[in-house]
Amino acid sequence: MREREPMTIVIDTVLPPCADDPTTFLDEYLQAPPPRSALTAADRRLVEAKRATAHRQCAGCPVFVDCLYRAVVEVDVAGYVACTTEAERRSIRRDLGIRVHDADDTAYGARRVGGGPVSHEVVLTVRHAYPKDTCQQLAERLGCSTSTVKRHLRKAREDVLVGGSEPDEHSDRPTIDAVLDAFDELSSSRVA
């Protein structure tokens, strides 16, 4: 009787660049870029180089279209996602007349309750007192998570909508083509 050789199963998966090399996409300068005036010329070049690297990797991702659509239409995520910053995704939403719920209001997650809530005003006060601190440094000062700081800063930016009123929350979802067309209008869509 012939002895069977053990079977080997090979799973060939292609990870998106953000999963394969998360440090590139979790860089503080991509997630919450400081104002240009707060950076030296050398720092600006460094930030531009980091963004170009992330953009090239992101643009070539096999799930780019789905990632962009979800980040614009389905859930308001923080940071650099699908070749866009938070501000660019807000701009696309305004252009398309859509509004998404915060991540805490969806099945994607809930607000942090471990150390007690950190008030919105306290986060803004600490940001004003330490404008050059990163979100991580602010979180350490406040004794909360970085995502809590980002959520409050994002809310503060959203409260100051450019152009007046908020888009209609109950509008129909845009098509993938409409989201891609709005993305193509961004000057940053041509970076790399």
C-alpha positions in Angstrom: 0.0 0.0 0.0 1.3 3.4 -1.0 1.7 6.0 1.8 0.0 9.3 1.2 2.0 12.4 1.2 0.6 15.2 3.4 -1.3 17.8 1.5 -0.1 21.4 1.5 -2.6 24.2 1.0 -1.2 27.4 -0.2 -3.3 30.5 0.2 -2.1 33.3 -2.0 -3.5 36.5 -0.6 -2.7 40.0 -1.6 -2.8 42.4 1.4 -3.7 46.0 0.8 -0.7 48.3 1.4 -2.3 49.7 4.6 -2.5 46.2 6.1 0.9 45.1 4.8 2.8 48.3 5.9 0.5 50.1 8.4 3.2 52.5 9.7 3.1 54.3 6.4 -0.6 55.1 6.7 -0.7 55.7 10.4 1.9 58.5 10.3 0.7 61.4 12.3 1.4 63.9 9.6 -0.9 62.1 7.2 -3.7 61.7 9.7 -3.7 65.2 11.2 -1.4 67.4 9.2 -0.3 70.5 11.0 -0.8 73.9 9.2 1.8 74.7 6.6 2.8 77.7 8.6 3.8 75.5 11.5 6.3 73.5 9.4 9.8 74.4 8.3 10.6 73.9 4.6 12.4 70.7 5.4 9.4 69.4 7.4 7.1 70.3 4.5 9.2 68.3 2.1 9.2 65.4 4.5 5.4 65.5 4.8 5.0 65.8 1.0 7.3 62.8 0.5 5.4 60.7 3.1 2.1 61.6 1.4 3.4 60.8 -2.1 4.6 57.4 -0.9 1.3 56.6 0.8 -0.6 57.9 -2.2 1.4 55.7 -4.7 0.8 52.6 -2.6 -2.8 53.4 -2.0 -3.6 54.2 -5.6 -2.3 50.9 -6.7 -4.3 48.9 -4.1 -6.7 46.2 -5.4 -9.4 47.4 -3.1 -8.9 51.2 -3.7 -12.4 51.8 -5.2 -14.3 50.0 -2.5 -12.1 51.6 0.2 -12.7 55.1 -1.2 -16.5 54.6 -1.5 -16.9 53.3 2.0 -14.7 56.0 3.5 -16.7 58.7 1.7 -20.3 57.3 1.8 -20.6 54.7 4.6 -18.5 55.7 7.6 -16.5 58.7 8.7 -13.1 57.3 9.4 -10.1 59.1 10.7 -6.8 59.5 9.0 -5.4 59.0 5.5 -7.6 56.5 3.6 -8.0 55.8 -0.1 -5.6 58.5 -1.1 -7.6 61.1 0.8 -7.3 63.1 4.0 -10.3 63.7 6.3 -10.7 67.2 4.8 -10.7 65.9 1.3 -13.4 63.3 2.1 -15.5 66.1 3.7 -15.1 68.1 0.6 -16.2 65.2 -1.6 -19.3 64.7 0.7 -20.2 68.4 0.4 -19.8 68.2 -3.4 -22.1 65.1 -3.5 -24.5 66.4 -0.9 -24.2 63.5 1.5 -23.7 63.1 5.2 -22.4 60.1 7.1 -22.7 59.3 10.8 -19.7 59.3 13.1 -18.0 56.0 13.6 -19.4 55.9 17.1 -23.0 56.0 15.9 -22.6 52.9 13.7 -21.9 49.2 14.1 -18.2 50.0 13.6 -17.7 51.0 17.1 -18.8 52.9 20.2 -17.3 55.7 22.3 -14.6 55.0 24.8 -15.9 54.7 28.3 -13.0 53.1 30.2 -11.5 56.2 31.9 -14.6 58.3 31.7 -15.5 60.7 29.0 -13.3 63.6 28.0 -15.3 66.7 27.3 -15.2 68.3 23.8 -14.3 71.7 25.4 -11.4 70.2 27.3 -9.9 68.7 24.1 -10.3 72.0 22.2 -8.8 73.9 25.1 -5.8 71.6 25.3 -5.4 71.8 21.5 -5.4 75.6 21.7 -2.9 75.6 24.6 -0.5 73.1 22.7 -1.2 73.7 19.0 2.0 72.0 17.8 1.4 68.8 19.8 0.4 65.7 17.8 -2.9 64.0 18.6 -1.0 61.3 20.5 0.7 63.9 22.7 -2.6 65.6 23.4 -4.1 62.2 24.3 -1.3 61.6 26.7 -1.9 65.0 28.3 -5.6 64.2 28.7 -5.2 60.6 29.7 -7.4 59.3 26.9 -6.9 57.5 23.6 -5.7 59.2 20.4 -8.9 58.3 18.6 -10.9 60.2 21.3 -8.8 63.3 20.5 -9.2 62.8 16.8 -12.9 62.4 17.1 -13.3 65.7 19.0 -11.0 67.6 16.6 -12.9 66.2 13.7 -16.2 67.3 15.3 -14.8 70.8 15.8 -13.8 71.0 12.1 -17.2 69.7 11.0 -18.9 72.3 13.2 -17.3 75.0 11.1 -18.7 73.9 7.8 -17.5 76.1 4.9 -20.4 77.3 2.8 -23.2 77.4 5.4 -25.7 74.6 6.0 -25.0 70.9 6.3 -25.9 68.5 3.4 -29.1 66.6 3.6 -28.6 63.5 5.7 -31.4 61.6 3.9 -30.2 62.0 0.3 -29.7 59.0 -1.9 -26.3 57.3 -1.9 -24.1 58.4 -4.8 -22.9 55.9 -7.3 -19.3 54.7 -7.3 -18.8 56.6 -10.5 -20.0 59.9 -8.8 -17.5 59.3 -5.9 -14.7 58.6 -8.3 -15.5 61.7 -10.4 -15.5 63.8 -7.2 -12.2 62.3 -6.2 -10.7 63.1 -9.6 -11.5 66.7 -9.0 -9.2 66.9 -6.0 -5.8 68.3 -6.8 -4.3 65.6 -4.6 -5.7 62.8 -6.7 -2.9 63.5 -9.1 -0.1 63.3 -6.5 2.6 60.7 -6.9 
